Each structure stands twice: as structure tokens, then as C-alpha cells.
Amino acid sequence: MEKHLEIYAQVAAAVITQEVIDGNQNEYLSEVKHRHPDRFFANGSPTRSESSHAKEIALFKSGITL
């Protein structure tokens, strides 16, 4: 996959965000950021439930902004 990005798309780095129509995709952003830490900057979406605060703090510590 990395080779494909470099050869065909000429992508060295990118910012990935999410829109509301597909729902919260912070887990996916975290996976992408973990697999390619130097290539992607991820911008997630905060949730409104108190039960998710610890999960959001963990995402922030992994490099995803909310």
C-alpha cells in the first residue's frame, strides 16, 4: 500500500479528517495513524458521552487531535 501511495498518487504526507455523515471514525483514524505515524496527521471527532472521555484522551495521546 505504501508503494502505491508514493508511485501513483505522489503522496508524502496528508491530513485525514472525518465528516459527520459516516458517524464517528476515530478508531479508523487511530489505526491509520498507528500504521503510518510519519505520513498522516489525523483530526478526529469528539463524542458527547462521558463514558468515552477516557477513550478520547487515549486517542489524543496517540497523536489524533479532536
CYANA upper distance limits for C-alpha pairs under 8 A (distance plus 0.5 A):
  1 MET  CA      5 LEU  CA      6.94
  2 GLU  CA      6 GLU  CA      6.88
  3 LYS  CA      7 ILE  CA      6.53
  4 HIS  CA      8 TYR  CA      6.18
  4 HIS  CA      9 ALA  CA      7.78
  5 LEU  CA      9 ALA  CA      5.69
  5 LEU  CA     10 GLN  CA      6.70
  5 LEU  CA     11 VAL  CA      6.10
  5 LEU  CA     12 ALA  CA      8.42
  6 GLU  CA     10 GLN  CA      5.14
  6 GLU  CA     11 VAL  CA      5.86
  6 GLU  CA     12 ALA  CA      7.20
 12 ALA  CA     39 ARG  CA      6.86
 13 ALA  CA     38 ASP  CA      7.98
 13 ALA  CA     39 ARG  CA      4.86
 13 ALA  CA     40 PHE  CA      6.10
 13 ALA  CA     41 PHE  CA      8.41
 14 ALA  CA     39 ARG  CA      6.92
 14 ALA  CA     40 PHE  CA      5.56
 14 ALA  CA     41 PHE  CA      6.84
 15 VAL  CA     40 PHE  CA      6.20
 15 VAL  CA     41 PHE  CA      5.20
 15 VAL  CA     42 ALA  CA      6.31
 15 VAL  CA     43 ASN  CA      7.91
 16 ILE  CA     29 LEU  CA      8.05
 16 ILE  CA     40 PHE  CA      7.30
 16 ILE  CA     41 PHE  CA      6.74
 16 ILE  CA     42 ALA  CA      5.45
 16 ILE  CA     43 ASN  CA      6.72
 17 THR  CA     42 ALA  CA      6.61
 17 THR  CA     43 ASN  CA      5.45
 17 THR  CA     44 GLY  CA      6.72
 18 GLN  CA     22 ASP  CA      8.47
 18 GLN  CA     24 ASN  CA      8.18
 18 GLN  CA     25 GLN  CA      7.45
 18 GLN  CA     43 ASN  CA      7.90
 18 GLN  CA     44 GLY  CA      7.10
 18 GLN  CA     45 SER  CA      7.82
 19 GLU  CA     23 GLY  CA      7.92
 20 VAL  CA     24 ASN  CA      7.47
 24 ASN  CA     45 SER  CA      7.04
 24 ASN  CA     47 THR  CA      8.44
 25 GLN  CA     29 LEU  CA      6.93
 25 GLN  CA     44 GLY  CA      7.83
 25 GLN  CA     45 SER  CA      8.27
 26 ASN  CA     30 SER  CA      6.55
 26 ASN  CA     44 GLY  CA      5.87
 26 ASN  CA     45 SER  CA      7.21
 26 ASN  CA     59 LEU  CA      8.24
 27 GLU  CA     31 GLU  CA      6.79
 28 TYR  CA     32 VAL  CA      6.80
 29 LEU  CA     33 LYS  CA      6.55
 29 LEU  CA     42 ALA  CA      6.64
 29 LEU  CA     43 ASN  CA      8.29
 29 LEU  CA     44 GLY  CA      7.46
 29 LEU  CA     64 ILE  CA      8.09
 30 SER  CA     34 HIS  CA      6.51
 30 SER  CA     42 ALA  CA      8.20
 30 SER  CA     59 LEU  CA      7.26
 30 SER  CA     62 SER  CA      7.92
 30 SER  CA     64 ILE  CA      7.38
 31 GLU  CA     35 ARG  CA      6.65
 32 VAL  CA     36 HIS  CA      6.54
 32 VAL  CA     37 PRO  CA      8.37
 32 VAL  CA     40 PHE  CA      7.96
 33 LYS  CA     37 PRO  CA      5.51
 33 LYS  CA     39 ARG  CA      8.41
 33 LYS  CA     40 PHE  CA      6.42
 33 LYS  CA     41 PHE  CA      7.49
 33 LYS  CA     42 ALA  CA      7.15
 33 LYS  CA     63 GLY  CA      7.96
 33 LYS  CA     64 ILE  CA      8.17
 34 HIS  CA     62 SER  CA      8.34
 36 HIS  CA     40 PHE  CA      6.79
 37 PRO  CA     41 PHE  CA      8.34
 41 PHE  CA     63 GLY  CA      8.20
 41 PHE  CA     64 ILE  CA      7.71
 42 ALA  CA     63 GLY  CA      7.84
 42 ALA  CA     64 ILE  CA      5.58
 42 ALA  CA     65 THR  CA      7.02
 43 ASN  CA     64 ILE  CA      6.15
 43 ASN  CA     65 THR  CA      5.37
 43 ASN  CA     66 LEU  CA      6.34
 44 GLY  CA     64 ILE  CA      6.75
 44 GLY  CA     65 THR  CA      6.37
 44 GLY  CA     66 LEU  CA      5.35
 45 SER  CA     66 LEU  CA      5.74
 46 PRO  CA     56 GLU  CA      7.58
 46 PRO  CA     66 LEU  CA      6.05
 47 THR  CA     52 SER  CA      7.38
 48 ARG  CA     52 SER  CA      8.25
 49 SER  CA     53 HIS  CA      7.81
 52 SER  CA     56 GLU  CA      6.69
 53 HIS  CA     57 ILE  CA      6.70
 54 ALA  CA     58 ALA  CA      6.82
 55 LYS  CA     59 LEU  CA      6.81
 56 GLU  CA     60 PHE  CA      6.68
 56 GLU  CA     66 LEU  CA      8.42
 57 ILE  CA     61 LYS  CA      6.72
 58 ALA  CA     62 SER  CA      6.77
 59 LEU  CA     63 GLY  CA      7.11
 59 LEU  CA     64 ILE  CA      6.03
 59 LEU  CA     65 THR  CA      8.17
 60 PHE  CA     64 ILE  CA      5.30
 60 PHE  CA     65 THR  CA      6.04
 60 PHE  CA     66 LEU  CA      7.59
